[in-house]
Each structure stands twice: as structure tokens, then as C-alpha cells.
Amino acid sequence: MAGKLPAMRYLPVSMLPVSLGAGALAVAGFAPFDFWPLPILSLAVLFTLLARTTSMRAGFIVGLAWGLGFFITGVSWVYVSLSVHGGMAAWLAALATFLFCAVLALFPAAVGALQARWPVSPALRLLLLMPLAWGVTEWVRGWLFTGFPWLVAGYSQVPASPLAGYAPLVGVYGVSFLLALIAALLAWVVTTRGRHAPRVWAAVAIVALGVGGQALRGVAWTTPDGAPTTVALLQGNIPQDLKWQPEKAQATLESYARMATASPAQLIVLPETALPLFESDLPDSYRAGLASLGRKNGGDVLTGVPTGSLAGAYYNSVISLGAAPSQRYHKVHLVPFGEYIPLKAVWGWVIKVLHIPLSDFARGAVDQRPLAIGGQRVAANICYEDAFGEEIIRQLPEASVLVNVSNLAWFGDSFAPWQHAQMSQMRALETGRMMLRATNTGVTAIIDARGHVLASLPLFTTGSLSGEIQGYAGSTPYVRWGNAPVLALWGVLGIGLLIAGFRQRP
């Protein structure tokens, strides 16, 4: 058995800044920086430190330090949302942001604690247990308390990394697991002592995973379907503090009408809640004008607008107007405290503190089907919904194209819009479909079926992004099976580790 660096029950305090800094550095692997090797190296540092811990306390602290560095750096935009646009006092917003990041940091802390006391060999601990625990905790983070899959490690590999080739097979969580496995192999090279062969085999495994992913990037999982469609994605750039002011509503309606009228596209897409009125309150002439424009262009206008009424259930929706019969999609995956208040008897006061308009939307039905508009079968998703690949595939393989409408003005000039766009790129890769993004302030973009941004508008500009898109048919392995193969693999590996652990016990 190859040796390893001497384990320590409690790490020196000097190790904590290393872990903290490694976590912060990993953020540069995500958009807008896209230095995709950095998350791999960052996790390799974390796993190397964890390999030297023998107590749950030490492992927990090292993992927590990494998580704090990672999330405080990566989701600092929460402060902007709470303080600048939510009206929360600066000190309270800073405290809330820190506590939120501290809760998220508990997931890598759990990885550190779990691996420290699992009774398996050092090789299994590093090469299998740590990557497995990492993948499982990221998946749990993606659904626990409705889920927060932001900055799941796999997103950092889109679209340039060889590991992106695995996305159509195993989805973002599978890519995360492979990333963590490579990081563990790198850590193994550093921590092993004695024989040269284990390090050679680790290097071979890393190269094999990279070559395999690069080869998969050339596979066409889906095929073009039907004629191309011309599109126009409108970016209104309406400031968040003005968006819902009643006296500004008419100016907003006129602005979007002018941009739409100027476009001859078959499919014109407006952002989330672009029309700041309930659908029932829209002037008949305005609605008729959009419908007439869609028919004139031989297609449809798709716009975000609240539907229903304050007197009953209301939805965050998109509706179509034009040549096809009017259709709609109601948002299913709502953001807690942003779009609905869980346990309103306890948390209802949050509505007043954050000044969030329309903060108690109803959920749409899970089984909504694609919209047949603009010559395509559109799988609509609204804002945060495209962070959940397992939910996007509910409308596939029927859908020929994905469309996301968002309002990210809440997050200002932060990392959030770029990180969100990167998640859309992953959805395109997972499904083998083009993704259209129409946003209020950016990133408005056309993304091809391989996850590359073909065109985009600058942030905080008013404009229309025009282009031609191709619909696709067929299913990637991920569309067919979702996360099931990865979860099954993790289950088998977990059972194997349990058996190995029992055998190690005296």
C-alpha cells in the first residue's frame, strides 16, 4: 500500500486560510471568468487537506472554510438583491448574506466531516469517498428546501472543458462527480509516498477522462428538425426600482411595443413579467396589437406577464399572441421568499421588509407541455427554473427549442447574470436543444445546442437580439433517464463503501 502524508487530528490554523482561499479561487472557474481548470485544482487542494484529517471536527472546519470562501465570493450578489433593491438595511443585508453563505458552506463541511471517520483505506477514502460525498451533497443542495443548485461545480466546465462532453449523458451532477474524481486523482498524486506506479495510474485515469469527454463533444445526440425560425429577443432594461411603479407602466408597454414592431422575426420573445400589469388589465388594443404583429410576421409574440388576479390565485406566466392560438405557461418552481412565502404565518413579515411585489405566486401544473408557436415547439421556463435540468426535461423530447425569460435586475452588475446564463448553456448541452434567453437587463443570448453563446446583448442596454435558430428532435441520454443513472451509480458505490467499512471494523 502506498503511503500518504502524515495525518493530523487537528490541522494547523495556517491551513484554514489555504482552504478559504482555494474556495474563493474556484469561483473564477465559473462565468464570467471561465477559467474552468480552477475548480478542479481548488477541489484538489481541499481533498489534499482533508486527506490529512482524522477527526470529524477537523474535516468539518476545513470543509466549512472552503465553503465560506466559495459561496461568499460566488453568491455575494445576494447582498445586492437584499440591500439595493430589497430595501434592507446594509448591515442587516450583509448579515443575512453571510448567514446564507454559511448555511451553504455546511455542504462541503459535511463532506469533510463524513470522510474523516469513514472506516476505509486511505486510497478508498480519497479516490472514492470524497468524490462520492461531493456529488451527493451537491445533488442534495439542488433539491433540499426547494433547492439551490447555484454554482454546482459541473457548471464551470461549460462549454470549453473536455468534461462538458459528458453533460448530454450524465447531466450537471454527473459532470460534477467526474470533476471531483479528477480532483481526487490529482490529490492522490500529491499525497502518495513510495511507489511510483499509483501516481502513473492516476495520471492515466485523468488523461482518459479528458480524452473521453473531448471525444463525446463531437457526438451529435439530436438532429435538426424542420425549417429554421427567425427570432428577436427583447431586452427592455427597465430599472428594478421603476418596474412596478404604476405611473411607469405605460412607458414600459410602449417601449416593448416599439421594439417588437421594429422586428420582422417569426418568434419575438419578451422577458419575465415584461408587461407590468396583470394580463386581465392589459388594454385590449395593446393585446390586439401584439397579436396582429405576430400574424403579420407569420409567427407569434411570447411575453412574460402575471396572470390571474390578486383576488384569487395568480401566476408568473408567459403567454403567446399571434398566428397560433394563444397559449400559456405558468411557472412551476417558485423562489422561496421571492415568489412565495413558505409558512406565511411565521414568515409573512418578510414581504414588508423586502418590498417584493407579487410575492405569493401560485405554482403552475407540473405536466405543462411545449408551446406550438413561431414554427417551433417551445419548452418555456421562467428565470430560476433553468437551474433545474431534471425539471426542464419534463417537456422533452417533444420540445424543439428551449426558451428562458428572466428578470435579473434584482442582482445589479454582479456575477449573477453571467452565472445564470452559464446554467442555460448547461441545459442546452444536456438536452441537445438551442436555448433562447430574453432578459430584462441581461444576459440576453442565443445559445446553440452545444452550449456555445452565438450572440448576446451587453448588460444594462436596451435592444433587440435578432438571429436564426434551428429546432432539434431526438433525445440525449440525459433527456431519457435524467439523473437516475448517476444516482444508481452513487448508490452502488455507497453500498460498496459500506461493505468496505464493515470489513475494516475490528
C-alpha positions in Angstrom: 0.0 0.0 0.0 1.4 3.4 -1.0 1.9 5.7 1.9 0.4 9.2 2.4 1.2 12.4 4.1 1.0 12.0 7.9 -2.5 12.6 9.2 -3.2 15.1 11.9 -6.1 15.1 14.3 -6.3 18.9 14.2 -4.9 20.9 11.3 -2.7 23.9 11.9 -4.6 27.2 11.8 -2.5 28.2 8.9 -4.3 25.5 6.8 -7.6 27.3 7.1 -6.7 30.4 5.0 -5.4 27.9 2.4 -8.8 26.2 2.3 -10.7 29.5 2.4 -8.6 30.9 -0.5 -9.0 27.7 -2.5 -12.7 28.0 -2.2 -12.7 31.7 -3.3 -10.4 30.9 -6.2 -12.8 28.2 -7.5 -15.3 30.9 -8.4 -13.0 32.1 -11.2 -13.8 28.9 -13.0 -17.4 30.0 -13.5 -18.8 32.7 -15.7 -17.9 35.5 -16.4 -14.2 34.3 -15.9 -14.5 30.8 -17.3 -11.1 29.5 -16.1 -12.5 26.0 -16.0 -9.4 24.2 -14.6 -9.5 26.3 -11.4 -12.4 24.4 -9.7 -10.6 21.1 -10.3 -7.4 22.5 -8.8 -9.4 24.1 -5.9 -11.1 20.8 -5.1 -7.7 19.0 -5.3 -6.4 21.4 -2.7 -9.5 20.7 -0.5 -9.2 17.0 -0.9 -5.4 17.1 -0.1 -6.2 19.0 3.1 -9.0 16.6 4.0 -6.8 13.6 3.4 -4.7 14.8 6.4 -7.6 14.9 8.8 -8.6 12.1 11.1 -11.3 13.8 13.2 -14.7 14.8 12.1 -14.1 18.2 13.7 -11.0 18.9 11.7 -12.7 17.8 8.5 -15.8 19.8 9.2 -13.7 23.0 9.8 -11.6 22.6 6.7 -14.7 22.0 4.5 -16.5 24.9 6.2 -13.6 27.2 5.4 -13.6 26.2 1.8 -17.3 26.6 1.5 -17.2 30.1 3.1 -14.6 31.2 0.6 -16.5 29.8 -2.3 -20.0 31.0 -1.5 -19.2 34.4 -0.1 -17.2 35.1 -3.2 -19.6 33.4 -5.6 -23.1 34.5 -4.4 -22.2 37.9 -3.0 -24.9 39.2 -5.3 -27.5 38.2 -2.6 -26.4 41.4 -0.8 -27.2 43.5 -3.9 -30.7 42.0 -4.1 -31.4 42.5 -0.4 -29.9 45.9 0.2 -30.0 47.8 -3.1 -33.3 46.5 -4.4 -34.9 44.9 -1.4 -34.7 47.9 0.9 -33.0 46.1 3.7 -30.6 48.0 5.9 -27.0 47.5 4.7 -25.8 45.8 7.9 -28.8 43.5 8.0 -28.3 42.6 4.3 -24.6 41.8 5.0 -25.5 39.7 7.9 -28.3 37.8 6.0 -25.9 37.2 3.1 -23.2 35.9 5.4 -25.6 33.6 7.2 -27.0 32.3 3.8 -23.4 31.6 2.7 -22.6 29.9 6.0 -25.6 27.6 5.6 -24.5 26.7 2.0 -20.9 26.1 3.4 -22.3 23.3 5.6 -22.5 21.1 2.5 -18.7 21.0 1.8 -18.3 20.9 5.6 -20.4 17.7 5.6 -18.1 16.2 3.1 -15.1 17.0 5.3 -16.7 15.5 8.4 -18.0 12.4 6.7 -14.8 11.4 5.1 -12.7 11.8 8.2 -14.3 8.9 10.1 -15.4 6.5 7.5 -13.5 3.3 8.2 -12.0 2.6 4.8 -8.4 2.6 3.4 -6.7 5.8 2.6 -7.0 5.1 -1.1 -10.8 4.5 -1.0 -11.2 7.4 1.2 -9.6 9.8 -1.2 -10.3 8.3 -4.6 -13.9 7.2 -4.0 -15.4 8.5 -0.7 -14.6 12.2 -1.2 -15.8 12.5 -4.9 -18.9 10.5 -4.0 -19.7 12.6 -0.9 -19.1 15.8 -3.0 -21.5 14.7 -5.8 -24.2 13.6 -3.3 -24.1 16.8 -1.3 -24.3 18.9 -4.4 -27.4 16.9 -5.5 -29.0 17.3 -2.1 -28.3 21.0 -2.2 -30.1 21.1 -5.5 -33.5 19.9 -4.0 -33.4 20.4 -0.3 -35.8 23.2 0.8 -36.8 23.6 -2.9 -33.2 23.6 -3.9 -30.3 26.0 -4.5 -28.2 24.4 -7.3 -26.3 27.6 -8.0 -22.5 27.1 -8.5 -22.8 23.4 -8.7 -19.2 22.5 -9.8 -20.2 21.0 -13.1 -21.4 24.3 -14.5 -17.8 25.6 -14.5 -17.0 23.1 -17.3 -19.4 24.6 -19.8 -18.8 25.0 -22.7 -15.0 24.8 -23.1 -13.8 21.9 -20.8 -13.5 18.4 -22.2 -15.8 17.4 -19.3 -18.6 19.2 -21.0 -18.8 16.3 -23.4 -20.3 14.2 -20.6 -23.2 16.6 -20.0 -25.6 15.0 -22.5 -25.0 11.6 -20.8 -25.0 12.4 -17.1 -26.1 16.0 -16.6 -24.5 18.6 -14.4 -24.3 16.4 -11.3 -22.6 13.7 -13.3 -20.1 16.3 -14.6 -19.6 17.5 -11.0 -18.8 13.9 -9.9 -16.2 13.5 -12.7 -14.7 16.8 -11.8 -14.4 15.8 -8.2 -12.9 12.4 -9.2 -10.2 14.2 -11.3 -9.5 16.5 -8.3 -9.2 13.4 -6.1 -6.8 11.8 -8.5 -4.6 14.9 -8.5 -4.7 14.9 -4.7 -3.7 11.3 -4.8 -0.6 12.2 -6.8 0.3 14.7 -4.2 -0.4 12.7 -1.1 1.0 9.3 -2.1 4.5 8.3 -1.0 6.7 5.4 -2.0 5.8 3.5 -5.2 5.7 5.4 -8.5 3.1 3.2 -10.1 0.0 4.6 -8.3 0.8 8.1 -9.5 1.2 6.9 -13.0 -2.1 5.2 -13.0 -3.7 8.3 -11.5 -2.3 10.4 -14.4 -3.5 7.8 -16.9 -7.0 8.0 -15.4 -7.1 11.8 -15.6 -6.0 11.8 -19.3 -8.5 9.0 -20.1 -11.4 11.1 -18.6 -10.3 14.1 -20.5 -9.9 12.3 -23.8 -13.2 10.5 -23.4 -15.0 13.8 -22.7 -13.4 15.5 -25.7 -14.4 12.6 -27.9 -18.0 12.9 -26.7 -18.1 16.6 -27.6 -18.2 15.5 -31.2 -21.3 13.3 -30.9 -24.5 14.7 -32.3 -27.1 13.4 -30.0 -30.0 15.2 -31.6 -30.8 16.1 -35.2 -32.2 19.3 -36.9 -36.0 19.3 -37.2 -37.9 21.5 -39.5 -37.1 24.8 -41.0 -35.1 27.5 -39.2 -37.0 30.2 -37.4 -36.1 33.9 -37.2 -36.2 35.2 -33.6 -35.9 38.5 -31.8 -35.2 38.6 -28.1 -36.1 41.9 -26.5 -34.2 43.4 -23.6 -36.1 46.3 -22.1 -33.6 47.4 -19.4 -36.3 48.6 -17.1 -34.7 49.6 -13.7 -36.0 47.3 -10.9 -37.0 50.3 -8.7 -39.2 51.6 -11.5 -40.5 48.4 -13.0 -43.6 48.1 -10.8 -44.5 51.8 -10.3 -48.0 52.3 -11.8 -47.1 55.6 -13.4 -44.2 53.9 -15.3 -46.4 51.0 -16.7 -47.5 52.8 -19.8 -44.0 53.9 -20.8 -42.8 50.2 -20.3 -45.6 48.9 -22.5 -44.8 51.5 -25.2 -41.1 50.7 -25.1 -41.7 47.0 -25.7 -44.3 47.7 -28.4 -41.8 49.8 -30.3 -39.1 47.2 -30.2 -41.5 44.4 -31.2 -42.9 46.4 -34.1 -39.4 47.1 -35.4 -38.7 43.3 -35.8 -39.9 41.1 -38.6 -39.0 37.9 -36.7 -41.3 34.9 -36.6 -40.8 34.5 -32.9 -40.5 37.6 -30.7 -39.7 37.0 -27.0 -40.1 39.5 -24.2 -38.6 38.9 -20.7 -40.2 37.7 -17.5 -43.0 40.0 -16.3 -42.1 42.3 -19.2 -45.6 43.7 -19.1 -46.0 45.1 -15.5 -49.8 44.5 -15.4 -52.0 41.5 -14.9 -53.0 40.0 -18.2 -56.6 41.0 -17.5 -55.6 44.6 -17.1 -53.8 44.9 -20.4 -55.6 47.3 -22.8 -57.4 45.4 -25.4 -55.8 47.5 -28.1 -52.3 46.6 -26.8 -53.0 42.9 -26.7 -54.6 43.0 -30.2 -51.6 45.0 -31.5 -49.1 42.3 -30.4 -51.3 39.5 -31.8 -51.6 41.4 -35.1 -47.8 41.9 -35.2 -47.2 38.1 -34.7 -49.6 37.3 -37.5 -48.0 39.8 -39.8 -44.6 38.2 -39.3 -46.1 34.7 -39.8 -45.4 33.8 -36.2 -46.0 34.7 -32.6 -45.0 37.1 -29.7 -44.2 35.4 -26.4 -44.2 37.7 -23.4 -43.9 37.4 -19.7 -46.9 38.7 -17.8 -48.6 38.0 -14.4 -51.9 36.1 -14.9 -54.8 35.6 -12.6 -55.6 38.3 -10.1 -54.9 39.4 -6.5 -58.4 38.4 -5.6 -57.5 34.7 -6.3 -54.6 32.7 -7.5 -52.1 34.5 -9.7 -49.1 33.1 -11.7 -45.8 34.1 -13.1 -46.5 33.3 -16.7 -45.7 33.7 -20.3 -48.4 34.0 -22.9 -48.3 33.8 -26.7 -50.1 36.1 -29.1 -50.1 35.8 -32.9 -50.8 33.3 -35.7 -51.2 30.3 -33.4 -54.0 30.1 -30.8 -53.0 31.9 -27.6 -51.1 29.6 -25.3 -49.5 30.0 -21.9 -47.1 28.5 -19.4 -47.2 29.1 -15.7 -44.0 28.9 -13.6 -43.7 25.8 -11.6 -40.6 26.1 -9.5 -41.0 29.3 -7.4 -38.3 31.0 -5.5 -39.0 30.9 -1.7 -39.3 34.4 -0.2 -39.1 35.9 -3.7 -42.2 34.5 -5.3 -43.9 32.7 -2.5 -43.7 32.8 1.3 -43.4 29.4 3.0 -45.2 29.1 6.3 -46.8 32.6 5.9 -47.9 32.6 9.5 -44.2 32.7 10.5 -42.5 34.5 7.6 -45.2 36.8 6.3 -43.3 39.8 7.6 -40.6 39.2 5.0 -42.9 40.6 2.3 -43.0 44.0 4.0 -39.2 44.1 4.8 -38.1 43.3 1.3 -40.7 45.3 -0.6 -41.2 42.4 -3.1 -44.2 43.0 -5.4 -46.4 40.0 -6.2 -44.6 37.8 -3.7 -47.1 35.0 -3.3 -47.5 33.4 -6.8 -49.3 30.1 -7.2 -47.5 27.1 -8.8 -48.3 26.0 -12.3 -49.0 22.4 -13.2 -46.1 20.1 -13.5 -47.3 18.4 -16.7 -47.4 21.5 -18.9 -46.4 20.8 -22.5 -44.4 22.8 -25.1 -46.0 25.8 -26.8 -46.6 25.4 -30.5 -45.6 28.9 -31.6 -43.3 30.6 -34.2 -42.8 27.4 -36.1 -41.3 25.7 -33.1 -42.3 23.6 -30.1 -41.1 25.8 -27.3 -40.2 24.5 -23.8 -40.7 27.7 -21.8 -39.0 28.2 -18.5 -39.0 31.3 -16.3 -36.0 32.7 -14.5 -34.7 30.3 -11.9 -36.3 27.3 -13.4 -33.5 26.7 -15.8 -31.3 25.9 -12.9 -33.1 22.5 -12.6 -32.2 20.2 -15.5 -34.3 17.4 -14.2 -37.4 19.6 -14.4 -36.6 21.1 -17.9 -36.6 17.6 -19.4 -40.3 17.1 -18.5 -41.1 18.9 -21.7 -38.8 16.8 -23.8 -38.3 15.2 -26.3 -41.5 17.0 -27.6 -39.9 20.4 -27.5 -37.7 21.5 -30.3 -36.2 24.6 -28.6 -35.8 25.9 -25.0 -36.8 29.5 -24.1 -35.9 31.2 -20.8 -37.4 34.5 -19.8 -35.8 36.3 -16.8 -35.6 39.5 -14.8 -32.2 39.7 -13.2 -32.3 43.4 -12.5 -32.6 42.4 -8.8 -28.9 41.5 -8.8 -27.3 44.5 -10.4 -23.9 44.4 -12.1 -22.8 41.2 -10.3 -21.8 37.7 -11.2 -25.4 36.5 -11.1 -26.5 37.3 -14.7 -23.4 35.5 -16.1 -23.7 32.5 -13.8 -27.4 32.2 -14.7 -26.5 32.3 -18.4 -24.0 29.5 -17.8 -26.7 27.3 -16.4 -28.7 27.9 -19.6 -25.7 26.7 -21.5 -25.6 23.5 -19.5 -29.3 23.0 -20.2 -28.6 23.3 -23.9 -25.9 20.7 -23.7 -28.0 18.3 -21.6 -30.9 18.4 -24.0 -29.3 18.9 -27.4 -31.5 21.9 -27.9 -30.9 25.6 -28.6 -31.6 27.9 -25.7 -33.0 31.4 -26.1 -32.7 33.8 -23.2 -34.8 37.0 -23.1 -34.0 39.1 -20.0 -34.8 42.5 -18.7 -31.2 43.6 -18.1 -29.1 40.7 -19.4 -27.7 38.3 -20.3 -30.0 38.1 -23.3 -28.5 35.5 -25.6 -28.9 32.9 -28.3 -27.2 29.6 -27.3 -26.6 26.7 -29.7 -27.3 23.0 -29.0 -23.6 22.5 -27.9 -23.8 25.2 -25.2 -22.0 28.0 -27.1 -23.2 31.5 -27.0 -23.8 32.6 -30.6 -24.8 36.1 -29.9 -25.7 38.3 -26.8 -26.6 41.8 -25.8 -24.4 43.8 -23.4 -25.8 44.1 -19.9 -27.9 47.1 -19.0 -28.7 48.2 -22.5 -32.0 48.4 -24.3 -32.1 46.5 -27.5 -33.3 43.6 -29.6 -31.1 40.5 -30.3 -32.0 39.0 -33.7 -31.0 35.8 -35.2 -32.0 32.5 -36.8 -32.5 29.3 -34.8 -32.9 25.7 -35.6 -35.2 23.3 -33.8 -34.0 19.8 -32.9 -35.5 16.4 -32.4 -34.4 13.3 -30.6 -33.2 12.6 -27.1 -29.9 12.7 -25.3 -29.3 10.0 -22.7 -29.9 12.7 -20.1 -33.3 13.5 -21.6 -34.2 9.8 -21.5 -33.1 9.0 -18.0 -32.3 12.3 -16.1 -30.3 11.8 -13.0 -31.3 8.2 -12.5 -28.0 6.6 -13.9 -25.8 8.8 -11.7 -27.9 8.2 -8.6 -27.8 4.5 -9.3 -24.0 4.6 -9.7 -23.7 6.5 -6.4 -26.0 4.0 -4.7 -23.8 1.1 -5.8 -20.6 2.9 -4.8 -22.2 3.8 -1.4 -23.1 0.2 -0.8 -19.5 -0.8 -1.7 -18.1 1.7 0.8 -20.5 0.5 3.5 -19.3 -3.1 2.9 -15.6 -2.0 2.9 -16.2 0.0 6.1 -17.7 -3.0 7.9 -14.8 -5.1 6.9 -12.4 -2.6 8.3 -14.0 -2.6 11.7 -12.4 -4.7 14.3 
